[in-house]
Amino acid sequence: MNVDLFDFELPNDRIALRPAAPRDSARLLVLDGPEATRDLHVRDLPGQLRAGDCLVFNDTRVIPAQLEGVRGEAKIGATLHKREGPRRWRAFIRNAKRLRDGDTIDFGQSVTAIAGDRAEDGSFALDFQGDEPVELLLERCGRMPLPPYIASKRPTDARDADDYQTMFANEPGAVAAPTAALHFTPELLAALDAAGVAHTTLTLHVGAGTFLPVKAEDTADHKMHAEWGRIDQATADRLNAVRAAGGRVIAVGTTSLRLIESAAGEDKIIRPFEGDTAIFITPGYRFKGIDGLVTNFHLPRSTLFMLVSALMGLDRMQAAYAHAIAEGYRFYSYGDGSLLLP
């Protein structure tokens, strides 16, 4: 499909620079079936789901993956995006023309890394030196990797260390938050429990590739970055049991959705999964593992807008986004949410 089909105009002032407070006070656009559209708030979610439904959250935890260093006199910026070993990360590099295989980058605070091979996507391998766990090194010298559309408008600050983590964050490894879950609070979870809506978790370590623009003119020519994820046997069994009993599996975030779909077979059975996924979902895709999605509002021409268009239909999502823009919804990572029920 032509990527231009997924374009739309978004006023600059619709990009949220801070999350709603409290988190569940964010607005929620509900698309239920082919026509119904309702303007609610995230705290209204329990009334929009049914007893027996199950929400699936991503329990990945964002690490301070944005680094600033020097190679000789050259300033080097690095954004880690995928772990390749105990001490090796793949990273997108700013000022990459000044970096060669074997160069040492000094990130300060006694943290150094040696540049390795450069991949086709332009990223470098970085091998962190020393014996301390890399997680401890990053806590010393790294900062929270806010999305570029926020970082270009304001600096990262102490608030982001909390604001950019979900209440489910438990497994360190992501360099971007599963932002749909940022809206959830203990109070909202308790209300969902009381309404008979269950919840469970899986792990997908979100990579910085999620922010990369689609440069191809046709979706068939775009290559997704791989991300590591895991669904254990107990979680797979639980989700299959929900559907067998007539409940719906509602992914919270496109990351949860992509991992469930990677684990589901053509028979619509979800199986245990551990490894990389580079699944790319565009209109025409047949969903096998999920029945709905809670998600934020996405970039024009992005793989995530293509995904929601695959779920609800391109015309439906173009109309929904036009409605959201007209009604003042806030977009992107710190913005408002939507509930999509095809």
Backbone torsions as a table, in degrees:
resi	resn	phi	psi	omega
1	MET	NA	147.8	178.6
2	ASN	-70.0	129.2	-177.4
3	VAL	-63.5	-26.9	179.3
4	ASP	-60.5	-23.1	179.0
5	LEU	-63.7	-20.6	-175.2
6	PHE	-103.3	19.4	180.0
7	ASP	-92.2	152.3	171.8
8	PHE	-160.2	159.4	-179.6
9	GLU	-89.3	127.8	179.1
10	LEU	-124.7	117.1	176.4
11	PRO	-59.0	140.5	-176.1
12	ASN	-60.0	-30.1	-176.4
13	ASP	-77.9	0.0	176.7
14	ARG	-86.2	-8.3	-178.7
15	ILE	-80.8	116.6	-177.8
16	ALA	-74.9	131.2	178.5
17	LEU	-100.9	-14.1	175.0
18	ARG	-139.5	152.4	177.3
19	PRO	-75.1	161.9	173.6
20	ALA	-65.1	150.9	177.3
21	ALA	-134.1	123.0	-5.2
22	PRO	-67.1	165.4	-171.7
23	ARG	-58.8	-39.3	-175.7
24	ASP	-81.5	7.3	173.1
25	SER	-86.5	-3.5	176.3
26	ALA	-59.4	152.3	179.0
27	ARG	-75.1	156.5	-178.5
28	LEU	-136.1	117.5	174.7
29	LEU	-93.0	119.1	-177.0
30	VAL	-103.0	120.8	173.4
31	LEU	-111.4	108.0	-174.5
32	ASP	-116.1	103.2	-178.1
33	GLY	78.0	-165.6	-171.2
34	PRO	-76.4	-14.7	-173.3
35	GLU	-131.8	-41.0	-170.3
36	ALA	-63.2	129.6	176.1
37	THR	-133.6	126.8	-179.0
38	ARG	-130.6	139.8	177.2
39	ASP	-100.1	108.2	-177.7
40	LEU	-129.6	-160.4	173.8
41	HIS	-127.1	159.0	-177.2
42	VAL	-58.0	-35.2	179.6
43	ARG	-63.6	-14.7	177.1
44	ASP	-84.1	-0.6	-173.8
45	LEU	-56.2	-40.1	-178.6
46	PRO	-56.0	-33.2	179.7
47	GLY	-78.3	-8.2	-179.0
48	GLN	-100.5	-6.5	179.1
49	LEU	-112.6	174.2	-177.2
50	ARG	-117.0	149.1	172.2
51	ALA	-56.4	133.4	-176.5
52	GLY	101.1	-16.5	173.7
53	ASP	-70.2	161.0	179.1
54	CYS	-137.0	123.3	174.3
55	LEU	-86.7	138.4	-178.4
56	VAL	-118.0	115.3	-177.3
57	PHE	-103.1	153.0	174.7
58	ASN	-95.7	121.2	-176.5
59	ASP	-94.8	19.3	176.7
60	THR	-65.3	151.5	179.4
61	ARG	-117.7	132.5	-178.9
62	VAL	-74.6	132.1	176.8
63	ILE	-100.4	158.0	178.0
64	PRO	-74.6	81.5	-166.6
65	ALA	-95.9	4.8	179.3
66	GLN	-99.2	119.9	-173.5
67	LEU	-124.5	145.7	174.6
68	GLU	-123.5	128.1	-178.5
69	GLY	-148.3	-171.1	178.8
70	VAL	-134.7	147.4	169.7
71	ARG	-123.7	100.1	-169.9
72	GLY	67.8	-121.1	177.9
73	GLU	-98.5	-3.2	-177.5
74	ALA	-86.2	133.2	174.6
75	LYS	-81.1	132.8	-177.7
76	ILE	-126.1	128.2	172.8
77	GLY	-106.7	141.5	-179.2
78	ALA	-134.6	134.4	172.1
79	THR	-119.5	109.0	179.0
80	LEU	-65.7	143.2	179.5
81	HIS	-137.1	-15.0	177.1
82	LYS	-161.7	130.0	179.0
83	ARG	-78.3	136.4	178.0
84	GLU	-117.8	-6.0	179.4
85	GLY	-177.9	178.4	-177.5
86	PRO	-55.3	-35.3	-177.9
87	ARG	-123.8	5.6	-176.0
88	ARG	-114.1	129.9	174.5
89	TRP	-125.9	147.2	168.5
90	ARG	-86.9	136.5	-174.4
91	ALA	-141.0	142.1	168.4
92	PHE	-83.2	135.2	-171.4
93	ILE	-115.9	132.6	170.1
94	ARG	-92.6	136.4	-172.9
95	ASN	69.3	39.1	-175.4
96	ALA	-63.5	-24.3	-179.0
97	LYS	-65.5	-15.3	179.3
98	ARG	-95.9	7.9	-175.1
99	LEU	-119.7	137.7	178.6
100	ARG	-129.2	157.8	174.9
101	ASP	-54.9	125.9	179.6
102	GLY	98.1	-10.8	178.0
103	ASP	-69.8	147.4	175.8
104	THR	-100.7	130.4	176.6
105	ILE	-107.4	130.0	177.3
106	ASP	-100.8	113.9	-179.2
107	PHE	-95.4	6.5	-178.8
108	GLY	80.7	171.7	178.8
109	GLN	56.2	31.0	-179.8
110	SER	62.5	33.4	177.7
111	VAL	-115.3	120.5	177.8
112	THR	-131.8	156.3	176.6
113	ALA	-143.8	148.3	177.3
114	ILE	-103.4	129.5	179.5
115	ALA	-72.4	135.8	176.6
116	GLY	-109.2	-144.2	-174.9
117	ASP	-67.9	153.9	176.1
118	ARG	-105.1	127.5	-176.5
119	ALA	-86.0	173.1	-179.6
120	GLU	-61.0	-30.9	-179.2
121	ASP	-80.4	2.1	178.0
122	GLY	93.5	-8.9	-178.1
123	SER	-78.0	152.0	177.0
124	PHE	-106.7	151.5	165.4
125	ALA	-81.6	137.1	175.4
126	LEU	-121.7	124.3	177.3
127	ASP	-104.2	109.7	-178.3
128	PHE	-76.2	135.8	-174.4
129	GLN	-92.0	157.4	177.3
130	GLY	101.2	-173.5	-176.2
131	ASP	-109.6	-17.7	-179.9
132	GLU	-66.0	145.0	174.4
133	PRO	-55.1	140.5	-178.3
134	VAL	-58.3	-33.2	179.3
135	GLU	-58.3	-38.8	178.7
136	LEU	-70.0	-37.3	177.4
137	LEU	-62.4	-42.5	-178.5
138	LEU	-68.0	-34.5	176.3
139	GLU	-61.2	-30.6	-179.3
140	ARG	-78.2	-43.3	-168.2
141	CYS	-115.9	-10.3	-175.3
142	GLY	-95.4	170.1	173.7
143	ARG	-136.1	163.4	-176.8
144	MET	-61.5	129.4	-174.8
145	PRO	-85.8	77.0	178.2
146	LEU	-61.5	148.3	177.4
147	PRO	-56.4	148.7	-176.2
148	PRO	-59.7	-30.0	-178.9
149	TYR	-74.9	-12.3	170.9
150	ILE	-98.1	-45.7	-177.1
151	ALA	-61.5	-26.1	179.4
152	SER	-76.4	-12.2	-176.2
153	LYS	-108.0	-20.8	177.7
154	ARG	-160.6	155.7	178.7
155	PRO	-76.1	154.9	171.4
156	THR	-65.6	141.2	178.6
157	ASP	-137.2	-176.5	-173.9
158	ALA	-62.2	-31.3	-179.5
159	ARG	-61.6	-33.6	-175.9
160	ASP	-65.5	-24.9	179.1
161	ALA	-59.6	-32.0	176.3
162	ASP	-96.4	-42.6	-175.2
163	ASP	-60.7	-32.1	-173.0
164	TYR	-97.3	17.9	171.8
165	GLN	-118.8	141.1	174.8
166	THR	-84.0	165.3	177.7
167	MET	-68.7	-11.6	-178.8
168	PHE	-98.5	-3.0	-173.5
169	ALA	-59.9	118.3	-175.0
170	ASN	-141.6	-32.4	-174.3
171	GLU	-107.2	102.9	-176.1
172	PRO	-63.5	140.7	176.5
173	GLY	155.5	-11.7	-178.6
174	ALA	-88.0	150.8	172.8
175	VAL	-114.8	10.7	170.6
176	ALA	-151.4	145.7	-177.0
177	ALA	-79.3	148.2	167.8
178	PRO	-77.8	87.2	-158.1
179	THR	-68.8	-22.9	178.9
180	ALA	-60.5	-32.2	-178.7
181	ALA	-78.3	-9.1	176.6
182	LEU	-62.6	-21.6	-177.4
183	HIS	-77.3	-12.3	-170.3
184	PHE	-90.5	142.7	-180.0
185	THR	-128.2	162.8	175.0
186	PRO	-57.4	-35.8	179.9
187	GLU	-65.9	-42.2	178.6
188	LEU	-66.3	-40.3	179.5
189	LEU	-63.1	-38.7	178.0
190	ALA	-64.9	-38.1	178.4
191	ALA	-67.5	-37.1	177.1
192	LEU	-66.4	-42.9	176.9
193	ASP	-58.3	-43.5	-178.7
194	ALA	-65.5	-27.8	179.0
195	ALA	-84.8	0.8	179.4
196	GLY	84.3	13.5	178.9
197	VAL	-94.1	118.0	-177.7
198	ALA	-83.5	172.4	173.5
199	HIS	-150.7	154.6	176.7
200	THR	-150.6	175.8	-177.7
201	THR	-131.5	157.3	169.2
202	LEU	-136.9	179.7	-179.7
203	THR	-129.1	123.3	168.4
204	LEU	-134.7	117.1	179.9
205	HIS	-80.3	105.1	-174.9
206	VAL	-69.6	132.6	-179.6
207	GLY	-100.9	164.3	179.3
208	ALA	-66.3	-15.9	177.3
209	GLY	-60.0	-19.4	179.6
210	THR	-62.7	-22.3	-178.7
211	PHE	-95.6	-6.4	-176.5
212	LEU	-71.0	136.5	179.4
213	PRO	-70.1	154.5	173.4
214	VAL	-84.1	111.1	-176.1
215	LYS	-92.1	-18.2	179.6
216	ALA	-71.0	155.6	177.1
217	GLU	-84.8	-23.4	-179.9
218	ASP	-123.2	139.7	-178.6
219	THR	-59.7	-28.3	-178.7
220	ALA	-65.2	-18.4	-176.8
221	ASP	-100.2	2.5	-179.5
222	HIS	-90.9	136.5	178.6
223	LYS	-110.5	123.9	178.7
224	MET	-78.9	149.5	170.7
225	HIS	-80.9	140.4	179.5
226	ALA	-77.4	145.4	175.9
227	GLU	-132.6	147.2	-176.7
228	TRP	-90.5	136.7	178.6
229	GLY	-146.0	166.1	180.0
230	ARG	-148.5	131.6	167.3
231	ILE	-122.7	120.4	-178.0
232	ASP	-84.2	172.4	-175.7
233	GLN	-60.6	-43.5	-177.0
234	ALA	-62.3	-40.5	-180.0
235	THR	-68.8	-42.8	177.5
236	ALA	-60.1	-45.2	179.2
237	ASP	-61.1	-40.9	-178.1
238	ARG	-65.4	-43.0	-179.4
239	LEU	-67.2	-39.2	176.5
240	ASN	-63.6	-37.8	179.5
241	ALA	-67.6	-36.6	177.1
242	VAL	-58.5	-47.6	-177.8
243	ARG	-70.9	-36.0	179.1
244	ALA	-63.6	-29.2	-179.7
245	ALA	-88.6	2.8	178.3
246	GLY	94.7	2.9	176.9
247	GLY	-83.3	171.8	-179.9
248	ARG	-112.6	141.4	173.5
249	VAL	-93.1	114.1	-178.0
250	ILE	-110.4	111.5	177.8
251	ALA	-74.0	134.3	173.0
252	VAL	-99.7	98.9	-178.2
253	GLY	100.3	149.1	179.1
254	THR	-67.3	-23.8	178.4
255	THR	-68.2	-45.3	176.7
256	SER	-61.3	-42.9	-179.3
257	LEU	-60.9	-46.6	-175.8
258	ARG	-63.6	-36.9	179.7
259	LEU	-71.8	-41.2	177.9
260	ILE	-61.1	-44.3	179.9
261	GLU	-66.2	-30.8	176.2
262	SER	-68.6	-28.6	-177.0
263	ALA	-92.3	-12.4	-175.5
264	ALA	-90.4	140.6	177.7
265	GLY	-92.6	175.4	178.2
266	GLU	-62.7	-20.0	177.1
267	ASP	-83.2	3.9	178.5
268	LYS	69.3	17.4	174.0
269	ILE	-92.0	131.0	177.5
270	ILE	-89.1	128.0	-177.7
271	ARG	-115.7	159.7	176.0
272	PRO	-55.9	146.4	-176.9
273	PHE	-144.8	135.8	171.4
274	GLU	-150.6	119.0	-178.6
275	GLY	149.6	-165.0	-178.3
276	ASP	-86.1	145.9	170.0
277	THR	-132.8	138.9	175.0
278	ALA	-128.2	32.6	-177.3
279	ILE	-59.4	135.9	-178.5
280	PHE	-124.5	112.5	-173.2
281	ILE	-106.0	119.7	179.5
282	THR	-130.7	165.7	-179.9
283	PRO	-51.5	136.4	-173.8
284	GLY	106.3	-16.0	178.1
285	TYR	-68.1	140.9	177.6
286	ARG	-101.9	110.6	-177.0
287	PHE	-70.8	137.6	-173.8
288	LYS	-119.1	-26.4	-171.0
289	GLY	-116.6	-16.9	-175.9
290	ILE	-122.3	158.7	179.9
291	ASP	-120.7	-3.0	180.0
292	GLY	-176.2	173.0	-173.0
293	LEU	-149.9	134.4	165.4
294	VAL	-102.9	125.3	-175.7
295	THR	-154.3	160.6	175.6
296	ASN	-83.3	-172.4	178.8
297	PHE	-97.3	134.1	-165.8
298	HIS	-107.5	168.4	-179.5
299	LEU	-65.0	146.8	169.5
300	PRO	-59.0	145.2	174.6
301	ARG	63.1	17.6	-176.8
302	SER	-93.9	158.8	177.1
303	THR	-63.0	-27.3	-178.6
304	LEU	-76.3	-35.2	173.8
305	PHE	-68.5	-32.9	174.3
306	MET	-63.5	-39.5	-179.6
307	LEU	-63.4	-49.8	-178.7
308	VAL	-66.1	-29.1	176.1
309	SER	-69.6	-33.0	175.1
310	ALA	-66.0	-35.4	-177.6
311	LEU	-75.5	-42.5	-170.7
312	MET	-112.0	-11.8	-174.5
313	GLY	101.2	136.9	-176.2
314	LEU	-62.6	-46.9	-179.1
315	ASP	-60.9	-40.9	179.8
316	ARG	-61.6	-43.9	-177.9
317	MET	-74.1	-35.6	175.0
318	GLN	-61.0	-42.3	178.7
319	ALA	-67.4	-40.4	-179.9
320	ALA	-64.4	-41.4	179.5
321	TYR	-69.0	-36.5	176.0
322	ALA	-62.6	-40.6	176.1
323	HIS	-62.5	-46.2	-178.4
324	ALA	-62.3	-40.6	179.1
325	ILE	-65.5	-45.2	-179.4
326	ALA	-63.6	-32.9	-176.8
327	GLU	-91.7	4.6	174.0
328	GLY	81.1	21.3	175.5
329	TYR	-63.3	149.7	179.0
330	ARG	-95.6	138.2	-170.2
331	PHE	-106.9	160.2	170.3
332	TYR	76.2	-157.7	-164.1
333	SER	-56.7	-42.2	-179.7
334	TYR	-97.1	12.1	-173.9
335	GLY	-90.9	-162.8	-178.2
336	ASP	-80.2	176.5	-175.1
337	GLY	-121.4	173.7	176.2
338	SER	-142.0	150.6	173.2
339	LEU	-114.9	117.8	-175.3
340	LEU	-111.3	114.0	-179.4
341	LEU	-122.7	97.1	-176.1
342	PRO	-68.5	NA	NA
